[in-house]
């Protein structure tokens, strides 16, 4: 179409090539910009997901720590009760042996 309706002259091919190069460059800039925006959006979403998962991990660690501490407290209480029961048993055995 350019060869039929374009301006006449010796530089017709150069004008057409210059136009095509500019059009390709503008189009590539447009697509590269879109890809860059999409990558930035995906990066931001990934960073948000990582932050959320890190917060959940902290919460789970805190809950597990509390559970471990509660279990350790129960173990200590049970060991104290066991020691008291052993002392009572020993006292009862000694009392039975004296009878």
The first five atom37 places (N, CA, C, CB, O) and aatype in JSON, in Angstrom:
{
  "aatype": [20, 20, 20, 20, 20, 20, 20, 20, 20, 20, 20, 20, 20, 20, 20, 20, 20, 20, 20, 20, 20, 20, 20, 20, 20, 20, 20, 20, 20, 20, 20, 20, 20, 20, 20, 20, 20, 20, 20, 20, 20, 20, 20, 20, 20, 20, 20, 20, 20, 20, 20, 20, 20, 20, 20, 20, 20, 20, 20, 20, 20, 20, 20, 20, 20, 20, 20, 20, 20, 20, 20, 20, 20, 20, 20, 20, 20, 20, 20, 20, 20, 20, 20, 20, 20, 20, 20, 20, 20, 20, 20, 20, 20, 20, 20, 20, 20, 20, 20],
  "atom_mask": [
    [1, 1, 1, 1, 1],
    [1, 1, 1, 1, 1],
    [1, 1, 1, 1, 1],
    [1, 1, 1, 1, 1],
    [1, 1, 1, 1, 1],
    [1, 1, 1, 1, 1],
    [1, 1, 1, 1, 1],
    [1, 1, 1, 1, 1],
    [1, 1, 1, 1, 1],
    [1, 1, 1, 1, 1],
    [1, 1, 1, 1, 1],
    [1, 1, 1, 1, 1],
    [1, 1, 1, 1, 1],
    [1, 1, 1, 1, 1],
    [1, 1, 1, 1, 1],
    [1, 1, 1, 1, 1],
    [1, 1, 1, 1, 1],
    [1, 1, 1, 1, 1],
    [1, 1, 1, 1, 1],
    [1, 1, 1, 1, 1],
    [1, 1, 1, 1, 1],
    [1, 1, 1, 1, 1],
    [1, 1, 1, 1, 1],
    [1, 1, 1, 1, 1],
    [1, 1, 1, 1, 1],
    [1, 1, 1, 1, 1],
    [1, 1, 1, 1, 1],
    [1, 1, 1, 1, 1],
    [1, 1, 1, 1, 1],
    [1, 1, 1, 1, 1],
    [1, 1, 1, 1, 1],
    [1, 1, 1, 1, 1],
    [1, 1, 1, 1, 1],
    [1, 1, 1, 1, 1],
    [1, 1, 1, 1, 1],
    [1, 1, 1, 1, 1],
    [1, 1, 1, 1, 1],
    [1, 1, 1, 1, 1],
    [1, 1, 1, 1, 1],
    [1, 1, 1, 1, 1],
    [1, 1, 1, 1, 1],
    [1, 1, 1, 1, 1],
    [1, 1, 1, 1, 1],
    [1, 1, 1, 1, 1],
    [1, 1, 1, 1, 1],
    [1, 1, 1, 1, 1],
    [1, 1, 1, 1, 1],
    [1, 1, 1, 1, 1],
    [1, 1, 1, 1, 1],
    [1, 1, 1, 1, 1],
    [1, 1, 1, 1, 1],
    [1, 1, 1, 1, 1],
    [1, 1, 1, 1, 1],
    [1, 1, 1, 1, 1],
    [1, 1, 1, 1, 1],
    [1, 1, 1, 1, 1],
    [1, 1, 1, 1, 1],
    [1, 1, 1, 1, 1],
    [1, 1, 1, 1, 1],
    [1, 1, 1, 1, 1],
    [1, 1, 1, 1, 1],
    [1, 1, 1, 1, 1],
    [1, 1, 1, 1, 1],
    [1, 1, 1, 1, 1],
    [1, 1, 1, 1, 1],
    [1, 1, 1, 1, 1],
    [1, 1, 1, 1, 1],
    [1, 1, 1, 1, 1],
    [1, 1, 1, 1, 1],
    [1, 1, 1, 1, 1],
    [1, 1, 1, 1, 1],
    [1, 1, 1, 1, 1],
    [1, 1, 1, 1, 1],
    [1, 1, 1, 1, 1],
    [1, 1, 1, 1, 1],
    [1, 1, 1, 1, 1],
    [1, 1, 1, 1, 1],
    [1, 1, 1, 1, 1],
    [1, 1, 1, 1, 1],
    [1, 1, 1, 1, 1],
    [1, 1, 1, 1, 1],
    [1, 1, 1, 1, 1],
    [1, 1, 1, 1, 1],
    [1, 1, 1, 1, 1],
    [1, 1, 1, 1, 1],
    [1, 1, 1, 1, 1],
    [1, 1, 1, 1, 1],
    [1, 1, 1, 1, 1],
    [1, 1, 1, 1, 1],
    [1, 1, 1, 1, 1],
    [1, 1, 1, 1, 1],
    [1, 1, 1, 1, 1],
    [1, 1, 1, 1, 1],
    [1, 1, 1, 1, 1],
    [1, 1, 1, 1, 1],
    [1, 1, 1, 1, 1],
    [1, 1, 1, 1, 1],
    [1, 1, 1, 1, 1],
    [1, 1, 1, 1, 1]
  ],
  "atom_positions": [
    [[0.84, -1.19, 0.0], [0.0, 0.0, 0.0], [0.88, 1.25, 0.0], [-0.95, 0.0, 1.22], [0.6, 2.23, -0.69]],
    [[1.97, 1.19, 0.79], [2.86, 2.34, 0.85], [3.48, 2.61, -0.52], [3.96, 2.12, 1.9], [3.63, 3.77, -0.91]],
    [[3.84, 1.55, -1.23], [4.47, 1.73, -2.55], [3.49, 2.34, -3.54], [4.98, 0.39, -3.09], [3.9, 3.07, -4.44]],
    [[2.19, 2.05, -3.38], [1.19, 2.61, -4.3], [0.79, 4.03, -3.93], [-0.03, 1.72, -4.33], [0.65, 4.88, -4.81]],
    [[0.6, 4.31, -2.63], [0.05, 5.6, -2.22], [1.07, 6.49, -1.53], [-1.12, 5.39, -1.32], [0.79, 7.66, -1.27]],
    [[2.26, 5.96, -1.2], [3.24, 6.75, -0.48], [3.9, 7.82, -1.34], [4.29, 5.86, 0.08], [3.7, 7.86, -2.55]],
    [[4.67, 8.68, -0.71], [5.32, 9.76, -1.46], [6.37, 9.19, -2.43], [5.99, 10.77, -0.48], [7.09, 8.25, -2.1]],
    [[6.45, 9.76, -3.59], [7.45, 9.28, -4.55], [8.83, 9.79, -4.16], [7.09, 9.73, -5.98], [8.97, 10.79, -3.46]],
    [[9.81, 9.11, -4.62], [11.16, 9.58, -4.37], [12.13, 8.43, -4.26], [11.21, 10.42, -3.12], [11.76, 7.26, -4.27]],
    [[13.4, 8.81, -4.14], [14.47, 7.81, -4.09], [14.56, 7.15, -2.72], [15.8, 8.45, -4.46], [15.09, 6.04, -2.6]],
    [[14.07, 7.81, -1.71], [14.19, 7.29, -0.34], [12.93, 6.59, 0.16], [14.53, 8.42, 0.6], [12.7, 6.52, 1.37]],
    [[12.13, 6.08, -0.74], [10.87, 5.43, -0.35], [11.13, 4.25, 0.58], [10.11, 4.95, -1.6], [10.45, 4.1, 1.6]],
    [[12.11, 3.4, 0.24], [12.39, 2.23, 1.08], [12.88, 2.64, 2.46], [13.43, 1.32, 0.41], [12.5, 2.04, 3.47]],
    [[13.72, 3.66, 2.5], [14.24, 4.12, 3.79], [13.13, 4.67, 4.66], [15.32, 5.18, 3.58], [13.1, 4.44, 5.87]],
    [[12.19, 5.42, 4.04], [11.06, 5.98, 4.79], [10.2, 4.84, 5.34], [10.21, 6.93, 3.9], [9.79, 4.87, 6.5]],
    [[9.92, 3.85, 4.5], [9.12, 2.71, 4.92], [9.82, 1.94, 6.03], [8.82, 1.79, 3.74], [9.19, 1.57, 7.02]],
    [[11.1, 1.68, 5.87], [11.85, 0.96, 6.9], [11.9, 1.74, 8.2], [13.27, 0.66, 6.41], [11.76, 1.16, 9.28]],
    [[12.1, 3.05, 8.12], [12.11, 3.89, 9.31], [10.77, 3.83, 10.03], [12.45, 5.35, 8.95], [10.72, 3.7, 11.25]],
    [[9.67, 3.91, 9.26], [8.34, 3.82, 9.85], [8.14, 2.46, 10.52], [7.26, 4.03, 8.77], [7.64, 2.38, 11.65]],
    [[8.54, 1.39, 9.83], [8.37, 0.05, 10.39], [9.19, -0.13, 11.66], [8.77, -1.02, 9.36], [8.71, -0.7, 12.63]],
    [[10.42, 0.36, 11.65], [11.27, 0.25, 12.84], [10.66, 1.01, 14.02], [12.69, 0.78, 12.54], [10.65, 0.52, 15.15]],
    [[10.16, 2.21, 13.75], [9.53, 2.99, 14.84], [8.29, 2.28, 15.38], [9.15, 4.4, 14.34], [8.07, 2.24, 16.59]],
    [[7.49, 1.72, 14.47], [6.29, 1.01, 14.91], [6.66, -0.22, 15.73], [5.44, 0.6, 13.69], [6.03, -0.48, 16.76]],
    [[7.67, -0.96, 15.3], [8.09, -2.15, 16.05], [8.65, -1.74, 17.41], [9.15, -2.94, 15.26], [8.37, -2.4, 18.41]],
    [[9.43, -0.66, 17.46], [9.99, -0.21, 18.74], [8.9, 0.24, 19.7], [10.99, 0.93, 18.51], [8.95, -0.09, 20.89]],
    [[7.91, 0.99, 19.2], [6.83, 1.44, 20.06], [6.01, 0.26, 20.58], [5.92, 2.42, 19.31], [5.63, 0.22, 21.75]],
    [[5.76, -0.68, 19.69], [5.0, -1.86, 20.09], [5.76, -2.68, 21.12], [4.66, -2.72, 18.87], [5.19, -3.15, 22.1]],
    [[7.07, -2.86, 20.89], [7.87, -3.64, 21.85], [7.95, -2.92, 23.19], [9.29, -3.89, 21.29], [7.9, -3.56, 24.24]],
    [[8.07, -1.59, 23.16], [8.07, -0.84, 24.42], [6.75, -1.03, 25.17], [8.3, 0.67, 24.15], [6.73, -1.19, 26.39]],
    [[5.65, -1.03, 24.43], [4.35, -1.23, 25.04], [4.26, -2.61, 25.69], [3.24, -1.06, 24.0], [3.86, -2.73, 26.85]],
    [[4.64, -3.64, 24.96], [4.57, -5.0, 25.5], [5.54, -5.2, 26.65], [4.85, -6.02, 24.4], [5.2, -5.86, 27.64]],
    [[6.73, -4.66, 26.55], [7.7, -4.77, 27.64], [7.17, -4.07, 28.88], [9.05, -4.18, 27.22], [7.33, -4.58, 30.0]],
    [[6.55, -2.91, 28.7], [5.95, -2.21, 29.84], [4.86, -3.03, 30.5], [5.39, -0.87, 29.4], [4.77, -3.1, 31.72]],
    [[4.01, -3.66, 29.67], [2.95, -4.51, 30.23], [3.53, -5.69, 30.99], [2.02, -5.02, 29.12], [3.06, -6.04, 32.07]],
    [[4.56, -6.32, 30.42], [5.19, -7.46, 31.08], [5.84, -7.02, 32.39], [6.24, -8.12, 30.15], [5.73, -7.72, 33.4]],
    [[6.5, -5.86, 32.39], [7.13, -5.36, 33.61], [6.09, -5.08, 34.68], [7.93, -4.08, 33.3], [6.3, -5.39, 35.85]],
    [[4.96, -4.48, 34.29], [3.88, -4.22, 35.26], [3.33, -5.51, 35.83], [2.75, -3.42, 34.6], [3.09, -5.62, 37.03]],
    [[3.13, -6.5, 34.96], [2.62, -7.79, 35.42], [3.62, -8.47, 36.36], [2.31, -8.71, 34.23], [3.22, -9.06, 37.37]],
    [[4.9, -8.38, 36.04], [5.92, -8.97, 36.9], [5.95, -8.28, 38.26], [7.3, -8.89, 36.24], [6.08, -8.94, 39.29]],
    [[5.83, -6.95, 38.26], [5.8, -6.22, 39.53], [4.58, -6.61, 40.36], [5.8, -4.7, 39.27], [4.68, -6.77, 41.57]],
    [[3.45, -6.77, 39.7], [2.24, -7.18, 40.41], [2.42, -8.58, 40.99], [1.03, -7.15, 39.47], [2.08, -8.81, 42.15]],
    [[2.95, -9.51, 40.21], [3.17, -10.87, 40.68], [4.19, -10.9, 41.83], [3.65, -11.77, 39.53], [4.03, -11.65, 42.79]],
    [[5.23, -10.07, 41.72], [6.23, -10.0, 42.78], [5.6, -9.49, 44.07], [7.41, -9.1, 42.37], [5.86, -10.03, 45.15]],
    [[4.77, -8.46, 43.96], [4.1, -7.9, 45.14], [3.16, -8.94, 45.77], [3.31, -6.63, 44.77], [3.12, -9.09, 46.99]],
    [[2.42, -9.65, 44.93], [1.53, -10.69, 45.45], [2.32, -11.79, 46.14], [0.68, -11.3, 44.31], [1.92, -12.28, 47.2]],
    [[3.46, -12.17, 45.55], [4.29, -13.21, 46.17], [4.86, -12.73, 47.5], [5.44, -13.62, 45.21], [4.89, -13.48, 48.47]],
    [[5.31, -11.47, 47.55], [5.84, -10.92, 48.81], [4.75, -10.89, 49.88], [6.4, -9.5, 48.59], [5.01, -11.2, 51.04]],
    [[3.53, -10.52, 49.49], [2.41, -10.51, 50.45], [2.13, -11.92, 50.95], [1.14, -9.9, 49.8], [1.88, -12.13, 52.14]],
    [[2.16, -12.89, 50.04], [1.92, -14.28, 50.44], [3.0, -14.76, 51.39], [1.85, -15.2, 49.2], [2.71, -15.46, 52.36]],
    [[4.26, -14.39, 51.12], [5.37, -14.79, 51.99], [5.19, -14.18, 53.37], [6.73, -14.37, 51.38], [5.37, -14.86, 54.38]],
    [[4.84, -12.89, 53.42], [4.62, -12.23, 54.71], [3.5, -12.92, 55.49], [4.29, -10.75, 54.5], [3.61, -13.14, 56.7]],
    [[2.42, -13.24, 54.8], [1.29, -13.89, 55.46], [1.7, -15.26, 56.0], [0.11, -14.03, 54.49], [1.36, -15.62, 57.13]],
    [[2.44, -16.01, 55.2], [2.89, -17.33, 55.65], [3.87, -17.22, 56.82], [3.54, -18.09, 54.5], [3.84, -18.06, 57.72]],
    [[4.72, -16.21, 56.8], [5.65, -16.01, 57.91], [4.89, -15.68, 59.19], [6.66, -14.89, 57.58], [5.24, -16.17, 60.26]],
    [[3.86, -14.87, 59.08], [3.04, -14.55, 60.26], [2.34, -15.8, 60.79], [2.01, -13.46, 59.91], [2.29, -16.03, 62.0]],
    [[1.8, -16.6, 59.87], [1.14, -17.85, 60.29], [2.15, -18.78, 60.97], [0.49, -18.56, 59.09], [1.83, -19.43, 61.96]],
    [[3.36, -18.84, 60.43], [4.4, -19.67, 61.02], [4.73, -19.2, 62.43], [5.66, -19.66, 60.14], [4.88, -20.02, 63.34]],
    [[4.85, -17.89, 62.61], [5.11, -17.35, 63.95], [3.98, -17.73, 64.91], [5.28, -15.82, 63.9], [4.23, -18.1, 66.06]],
    [[2.74, -17.63, 64.43], [1.61, -17.97, 65.28], [1.65, -19.44, 65.68], [0.29, -17.65, 64.56], [1.43, -19.79, 66.84]],
    [[1.93, -20.3, 64.7], [2.0, -21.74, 64.99], [3.13, -22.05, 65.97], [2.19, -22.54, 63.69], [2.97, -22.87, 66.87]],
    [[4.27, -21.4, 65.77], [5.39, -21.61, 66.7], [5.01, -21.18, 68.1], [6.65, -20.85, 66.22], [5.33, -21.86, 69.08]],
    [[4.33, -20.04, 68.21], [3.91, -19.54, 69.51], [2.92, -20.52, 70.17], [3.26, -18.15, 69.37], [3.03, -20.81, 71.36]],
    [[1.97, -21.01, 69.38], [1.01, -21.97, 69.93], [1.71, -23.24, 70.39], [-0.06, -22.31, 68.88], [1.41, -23.77, 71.46]],
    [[2.65, -23.74, 69.58], [3.37, -24.95, 69.95], [4.21, -24.73, 71.21], [4.26, -25.41, 68.79], [4.31, -25.62, 72.06]],
    [[4.8, -23.56, 71.32], [5.6, -23.25, 72.51], [4.72, -23.25, 73.75], [6.31, -21.88, 72.35], [5.1, -23.78, 74.79]],
    [[3.54, -22.66, 73.63], [2.61, -22.65, 74.76], [2.19, -24.06, 75.13], [1.37, -21.8, 74.43], [2.1, -24.39, 76.31]],
    [[1.93, -24.9, 74.13], [1.54, -26.29, 74.41], [2.67, -27.05, 75.09], [1.14, -26.99, 73.1], [2.43, -27.8, 76.04]],
    [[3.89, -26.85, 74.61], [5.04, -27.53, 75.22], [5.2, -27.08, 76.66], [6.34, -27.24, 74.41], [5.43, -27.91, 77.55]],
    [[5.08, -25.78, 76.91], [5.2, -25.28, 78.27], [4.11, -25.85, 79.17], [5.15, -23.75, 78.29], [4.37, -26.19, 80.32]],
    [[2.89, -25.95, 78.65], [1.79, -26.52, 79.45], [2.07, -27.98, 79.76], [0.44, -26.38, 78.7], [1.85, -28.44, 80.88]],
    [[2.56, -28.72, 78.76], [2.88, -30.13, 79.0], [4.03, -30.29, 79.99], [3.23, -30.82, 77.69], [3.99, -31.18, 80.83]],
    [[5.03, -29.43, 79.89], [6.15, -29.49, 80.84], [5.67, -29.2, 82.25], [7.25, -28.5, 80.44], [6.13, -29.83, 83.2]],
    [[4.74, -28.26, 82.4], [4.18, -27.95, 83.71], [3.42, -29.16, 84.25], [3.24, -26.71, 83.62], [3.54, -29.51, 85.43]],
    [[2.63, -29.8, 83.39], [1.9, -31.0, 83.83], [2.86, -32.11, 84.23], [0.96, -31.49, 82.72], [2.62, -32.83, 85.2]],
    [[3.95, -32.26, 83.47], [4.94, -33.3, 83.8], [5.57, -33.03, 85.16], [6.04, -33.37, 82.71], [5.71, -33.94, 85.97]],
    [[5.94, -31.76, 85.41], [6.53, -31.42, 86.71], [5.55, -31.7, 87.85], [6.94, -29.93, 86.74], [5.94, -32.26, 88.88]],
    [[4.29, -31.32, 87.67], [3.28, -31.58, 88.7], [3.13, -33.07, 88.93], [1.93, -30.97, 88.31], [3.04, -33.53, 90.07]],
    [[3.11, -33.84, 87.85], [2.97, -35.29, 87.97], [4.17, -35.9, 88.68], [2.8, -35.93, 86.6], [4.02, -36.8, 89.5]],
    [[5.36, -35.4, 88.36], [6.57, -35.9, 89.04], [6.55, -35.57, 90.52], [7.83, -35.33, 88.39], [6.97, -36.39, 91.34]],
    [[6.07, -34.4, 90.87], [5.96, -34.02, 92.29], [4.96, -34.93, 92.98], [5.52, -32.53, 92.44], [5.21, -35.42, 94.08]],
    [[3.81, -35.16, 92.32], [2.81, -36.06, 92.91], [3.37, -37.47, 93.06], [1.54, -36.09, 92.04], [3.11, -38.15, 94.05]],
    [[4.14, -37.9, 92.06], [4.74, -39.24, 92.12], [5.71, -39.33, 93.3], [5.48, -39.56, 90.8], [5.72, -40.33, 94.02]],
    [[6.52, -38.3, 93.48], [7.46, -38.29, 94.6], [6.71, -38.31, 95.93], [8.4, -37.06, 94.52], [7.1, -39.01, 96.86]],
    [[5.64, -37.53, 96.03], [4.84, -37.51, 97.25], [4.21, -38.88, 97.51], [3.74, -36.43, 97.17], [4.19, -39.37, 98.64]],
    [[3.68, -39.49, 96.44], [3.07, -40.82, 96.59], [4.11, -41.86, 96.98], [2.37, -41.24, 95.28], [3.82, -42.75, 97.78]],
    [[5.31, -41.76, 96.43], [6.38, -42.71, 96.79], [6.77, -42.53, 98.25], [7.63, -42.5, 95.88], [7.01, -43.51, 98.96]],
    [[6.82, -41.27, 98.7], [7.15, -41.02, 100.1], [6.06, -41.57, 101.01], [7.34, -39.51, 100.34], [6.37, -42.18, 102.04]],
    [[4.8, -41.38, 100.65], [3.7, -41.92, 101.45], [3.75, -43.45, 101.45], [2.33, -41.43, 100.9], [3.54, -44.08, 102.49]],
    [[4.04, -44.03, 100.28], [4.12, -45.49, 100.2], [5.24, -46.01, 101.09], [4.34, -45.95, 98.74], [5.07, -46.98, 101.82]],
    [[6.38, -45.34, 101.01], [7.51, -45.77, 101.85], [7.16, -45.63, 103.32], [8.78, -44.93, 101.53], [7.49, -46.51, 104.12]],
    [[6.49, -44.56, 103.67], [6.07, -44.36, 105.06], [5.09, -45.44, 105.49], [5.44, -42.98, 105.25], [5.17, -45.95, 106.61]],
    [[4.16, -45.78, 104.61], [3.19, -46.83, 104.93], [3.86, -48.18, 105.08], [2.11, -46.9, 103.86], [3.5, -48.95, 105.97]],
    [[4.81, -48.48, 104.23], [5.54, -49.76, 104.33], [6.32, -49.84, 105.66], [6.52, -49.92, 103.13], [6.34, -50.87, 106.33]],
    [[6.95, -48.74, 106.01], [7.71, -48.73, 107.26], [6.76, -48.9, 108.44], [8.53, -47.43, 107.41], [7.07, -49.58, 109.42]],
    [[5.58, -48.26, 108.33], [4.61, -48.4, 109.42], [4.09, -49.82, 109.5], [3.45, -47.42, 109.23], [3.87, -50.33, 110.6]],
    [[3.9, -50.48, 108.37], [3.44, -51.88, 108.38], [4.54, -52.81, 108.91], [3.02, -52.32, 106.95], [4.24, -53.79, 109.6]],
    [[5.76, -52.52, 108.59], [6.86, -53.38, 109.07], [7.01, -53.24, 110.56], [8.19, -53.02, 108.36], [7.44, -54.2, 111.21]],
    [[6.7, -52.13, 111.13], [6.83, -51.94, 112.58], [5.7, -52.63, 113.33], [6.86, -50.45, 112.93], [5.8, -52.89, 114.53]],
    [[4.63, -52.91, 112.64], [3.49, -53.57, 113.32], [3.78, -55.01, 113.4], [2.16, -53.34, 112.59], [2.97, -55.77, 113.93]]
  ]
}
